Amino acid sequence: MSTWFFPSALVEGRIAHNVRVQSQNGVITAVTIGAEPHRHTFDGVAVPGFANTHSHIFHRGLRGAGEGEDFWSWRTEMYRLANRLDPDSYYRLARAAFAEMVAAGYTSVGEFHYVHHQPDGTPYRDHAMELALVNAAIEAGIRITVLDTCYLHAGPGASLGVDQKRFGDGSVEGWLERWRALRDALPDSPLVTVGAALHSVRAVSPDEMATAVSGLPERVPIHIHVSEQPRENTECLAAHGLTPTAVLDRAGVLSDRTTIIHATHLTGGDIAMIAASDTVVSLCPTTEADLGDGIARVKDLQDAGVRMAIGTDEDVITDPFTELRMLESTARLVTGTRGVIGCEALWKIGTRNGVESLRPAAEPLPRQTSTPGPGSAGLAAGDPADIVVVEPSSARLAGVDPTRWPLVATANDVAATIVAGEWNRLDAAVAEDLRHVLDELRGRDS
């Protein structure tokens, strides 16, 4: 059992004082307000750990370097980087980038992983790339949901291109076979969850999606890119006569264990289908801005009662507060109003909703009928023992009510991170580790 004492903590949507948190086996067992100080004491304000529901960890190598006119030209540079990776460089990059996430306050990550094989498509022995990724997460001390990805086509009816060969498994049956073998090969660690991903409607056909979903165990999380670009919608309508969301609905993909990524260009009918199925929407505002994707219909999703979460995706920046702040600020720009989401809901989007996306409950969740109300955010018994301590002494936070920190705080305000009940003592060499491996991947001397 672990016991921690915090002078202040976010509990039931408010800041409580003298809070003792106890945990067992990585789960909070008790939260006591007005407790006596304990020897394991942190200064600052304790809040739940943030969940990064959508990461492509190797994209960290493109920060500040991926140039081009639009998403599609950027993607070409991304493929070049992917084909430079091997298990050793993937491990070193992932370990350093995951450590950067922990330092920023992320305690869970959903890694949307499709760099499976050697560049020519030949499989590595013994799931070398996947184990490199998982071992890196364990070493960095972050919970990981391995969203092993089915990636079969370059577009509707099109074969994978030369730069995509290492992503594919030949068929959906081949992917399912490898997925089952991977599940059995992953280390038995409380930090590791096996999930699944269908890359997109471009890369997996409707029939293949239906086969994939029916072949996976119940409650395994399923993630998929949806409507990130208008071109995706146009191609999908031409190929299937349906929007990407409608394709997923017909294929039986939408459900409370499913998370769709980006969802930038949705119709009103799409939002209704997402809400009716209790599907989670993972928004990645810093990436969507960097790639010129557009602005998601955040207010409409909120009004429909859709569970939203956040992700770093391209890892343009590693900062959960920035992702949350951009959700609210872009929604304000679109609507011309303030407080579109609200701080209570922002906390939940960054924490609880993300946990539900990455590790769905053993039983389906009760269907939501309204937007989140007061009391839904904060440390609570039964939640993961993942805690972030925010240091309030910076000028940036001076005079700001801590419940409103999603609007003003940054990752620089994170003073400590606890994952699965264990204090993660951050590696001071994170920046240097990143610099060496990224210089190597980019072909420069370090």
N, C-alpha and C positions, 0 to 999 in steps of 0.2 A: 504494500500500500504506500502511496505517496501523499504527502500533506504539504500544502503551500498556503502561505498567508499573504494577503494583499491589503494595503491600507484602503484601496478603493478598487471597485470592480463593476463592470456592467452586468447587472442582474435584472431580469424581467423588465428590460427596456429603460432602466434608470441606473444611476450611479449609487451603489451601496458602499458602506464603509465597514472596515475591519472584517474582511471576508476570508473565511477559511475554506479551501477547496480540497477535498479528499478524492483519491482515485484508486482504482484497482483494475489491473489488466488493461490499462489504457483507456478506461472509461470513468467519467466523473461519477462518484457514488454519493457525494453530499456537498452542498454549498450552504455554509452557515454564515449569516450576517450578524455583526456585533460580537465576533469571536475574540478570544484572547490571542495575542500575537504568538506565532510559532517560530521555531528556530529557522525554518526555511521561509524567509521573508524577502520580498522584492519591494523596492520603491516603485512608484508609478501606478498606473491604472491597468488592471487586467481586463482583457476582452477575449472573446473566443478567437481561436486561430482562423485565418482566412483560407478559403479553398480555391485553388486555381484549377478550374474545371476544364481548361483547354490549353494545352501546351504542345508545341513541336520543339523539343529542346534544342535540336540542331539549328533551328532558325536563329538562335542566339548569335551564331556566327555571322549573321547578316546585319546586326545592329549598326546602323549608320553607314552600311556598305551596299545594301541592295538598292540600286538605282534603276530608273527606267520610267517609261511614260505612264504605265498603268500596272494593274495587278498582273496581267498576263506576261509582260516583259520582266517584271520582278520574279515571277514564277520560274522563268528560264534560269535566272541566276541561282534561285533556290535549288533547282535540280542539279546544277553544277556542284554546289556545296555538298548536297546529299551524296553524290557519287565519289566524294573524296573520303568519306567516312569508312573506318574499319572498326572492329570491336574495341580495340585499345583506345583510339582517339574518341570514339563515341562515349566510352566509359569516363575518360578524363574530362571531356566537355560537359557531360551530364552531371558528374559529381560536383564540378565547380559551379555550374548554373543552378543546380538544385540547392547548393549551399547559399547562393545569392538569394534564392527565393525564401529560404528559411530566415535569413537575415532581414528580409523585408516584411516578414510576418505571415508568409504562407506556410501552413502546416500540412497541407494535402495538395497533391497535384494529379491531374488526369493527363497522362502522357499519350497523345494521339499518335501512335507509333506505326509507321509503315516502311521504315528502312530495314526490311527483313533480311534480304539476301545479299550476295556479292553483286557488284555492278552489272555483271552479265546475266544475273538471275539465278546463278547457281547457289543452292542453299549452303549456309554455313553449317558446320557440325554443331549439334547440341544447343540450338537456339542462342548462338553466341551474341548476336546483337541485342536480343531481348534480355538476356542475363546481364549483359554489360549495363543496360539501362537500370534494371532492378537493383543490381549490386551498388550502382552509383547512388541511387536513392537511399538505400539502407545506410551506406557510408555517410551520406550527408545528413541523415536523420530526418527525412521527410516521408510522410505517408504517400504511397504511389498507387494509383489505379492504372494498371497497364491496359490501355485501350488498343489492343492489338487489332489492326485495321485490315479489312477486306478491300482490296484495290485491284480491280480486274480489267478496266478499260480506260482508254484515254478520253473517251467521250461516248455518247450513245452509239453502240455498235462498232466502235473503233478499237483496234488493238493497242496495247500499251506501246509507247514510243521507246526509243533507245534509252533515254534518260530515266524511264520509269520501270525498266525491267526488274530492278531489285525490289520493287514494291509488291509484285504480283505472285500469286500462287497457282495460276493456270485456270482454276475454276473455283466456284464457291465451295464445292465439296473438298477440293484440295486445301482451301483456307480453313474450313471447319476441322479437317483432320489435323492440320498443323496447330490450330488453336487448342484442341483437346490435348495434344501432346505437350504444348507449352504450359497449359494449366497444371499438368502433372509434374513438369520440370521446375516450376518456380519455387524458390526457397520458402519454407514454412516460417513466415515472419508476420507479426502483427502489423507491420508497416505496409504489407503487400496485399493488394486486391487485384484479381484478374477481371478485366472487363473486355468489351468488344466494341469495335467501331466499323461502320460501313462508310467508306470515304465520302461518297456523295452520289447523287443521281447520275452524274457523269461517269462515275467509275464502277457502279454496281447497278445492274438492270433491276426492274421491279420484280421479276421472277426470282432472280438471285437474292434479292433482299428477303423475300418471303421464305426462301430456303434457309438463308442464314439465321433468321429469327427463329424459325421452327427448330433449327438444329442446336440452338443454344439453351443451356439450362435456364429455368425461370429465375428471375430476380438478378441475373447478370446485367450490369449496366450496359446500355447500348448508346453510342454517340454517333452523330453524323453531321457533316457540313450541309447547310441548307440555305439557298438563296443569298449567297454572299455577293454575287455579281448579277446585274441584269441579264448578261449574256447567258448565264446558267438557266435563268427562267425561260428565256427565249428558246434555247435549244431543247429544254425539257418539254415546253409546249409543242414544239415542232415534232418531237419524237413520240410523245405520249398523249398529247392533247390535254395535259394536266399540269398544274403548277408542281414544283418539287414537293411541297407539303402534301398536296393531294395524292401524289404518287406514294409517299410514305404511308399515308392513311390507308390507301387501298391495299398496300402490301402488308399491312398489319404491323408496321414499325412503330407508330406513335403509341405511347403508353406512359405510365407514371415512372417506369424505369428507363425511359429514353430521354436523351438530351440532344436538342438540335443546336448547332453552332452557327453563330452570326445572325441568321434569320433577318437580314437587313432589308430585303425587298419582298415583304409579305403582302398579300391581299387581305381584305377583311375576312374573307372566307377561310384563308389559311389560319388567321389568328383564332377564329372560332373553333377550328379543328384541333389546334394545339391546346386551347383551353379545355375543350370537352374531354380530351384524352389525358389531361394533367401532365403533359410533356413539359420538361424543363427547357428553357431557352438560355444558352450560354452566350453572353455578349462580351466582346473583346474590344472595347472602345478605342484603346490606343493603337491597336493593329488596324482596325477598320478605318481610323483616321489616316494612319501612315500609308495605307494602300489605296486610299481614295474610294473605299467601298461604298460609303454612304452612311446615313444615320438611321438606326433601327427605330421602329415605331414603339418607343418605350412607353409612352403614355397609354397607347391602345393596349399594349400587352399588360400593363399594370391594371388598367380598368377592367380587362377581361379576367383578372385573377390568375394570370400565368405566373408560375414560379420562374424567376430570373436568377441567373448566377453570373459570375465573371470568370474570364480567362485571360491569360497573357498571350496566347497564340504565337505570334511572331516574336515575342519577347522584345518588343521595341523598348519597353521599360519594365522593370520589375518592381511594381509598387501597387498593392491592392487599393490603397486610398485614391491613387490617381485614376484607376479604372472606375471606381465608384463615383468619384467626383465628375468624371466625364459623362457618365450616364445621366446624372442630374443636369449638368450644364448644357449638354446637347439637347436634352428634352426641353429645357427652358428656351433655347434658341428656336426650336421648332414651334413650340406652343405659344411663346410670348408670355408665359406665366412662370411663377416661382414655386418651389416646393412641389414639383410634379410627382416625385417619388416619396420624398420625406426621409429623414434620417433614420427613423425606426426601421423602415423597409430597406434602406441601404445597408444597415448592419446585417439584416437577415439575408439579403442578396449576397453579401460577401462571405457569409459564414454558413449558417444553417442550410440554406438552399443548395449551396455548393456541396456540402457533405451529403445531402440527399441525392444529388446528381451522381456523385462518385461512388457512393456505397448505399444503394437503395435498401430500404427496410426489408426484413424477411417477409413481411406481409405488405400488400398494397396499402398505400397511405389513404386516409379518408379524403374524398374528393373536396378540394377547396371550392368555396362558393363566394368568396369575397377577397378583397385585398387584405394583406396582413394588418392586424391591429396592434395596439399597444401590448407590451408584455411578451412579445415574440422573440426579442433579441437578448442575448446575454448568456452567461454561464449557467448551466442547469444540469442537475443530476440526470444521468442516462446519456448525456452527450459525450463525444470523444474528449479525452483529457488533453486537449490541444488549446493552449493558452498563449496569448501574446501580451506582453507588458509594454505599455506606451509611456514614455517619459514625457511629462507635460511641461518641462522647464524651458523649452525653446520659445523665442519671441513669437514664432509662428502660431503657437497655441495659447499665448498669453491672453487671458480674459475670455477664452472660448469654453462653453459648456462641453464637457467630454462627450455627451450624447450626440453632439454636432460635429465631432471630429471627422467623419467621412467627407465633410465639405472643405476641410482645411489641412488635415494632417498629411504627412508623407511617410514613406518607408524609413526615412532618417530618424523618425521619432520612435521607432521600435527599439526597445532596450534589451529585451530578452524574449526567447521563444521556448515554449514547453511543448513537446510532441509526445503523445501517448504516455503522459505523466512524467516524462523525463526531460530535464532541462538540457536543451541543445546548446552546448558551449561553442559558440561560432568560431570557425576556423579563420584566423586572421589573414591567412594566405589566399583567400578566395580570389581577390582581384589579380594577384600574380599568377595563380593557376589558370584563370580564364585567359589572361594575356598570352601565356605560353602556348596553350592549345589552339587558340584562335589564330595566332601568328603562324603556327604550323599549318593549319588548314587553309589559310589564305596564301601560303607560300612565301611568307616573310621570315627573316631571321628574328628570333626573339632576344 
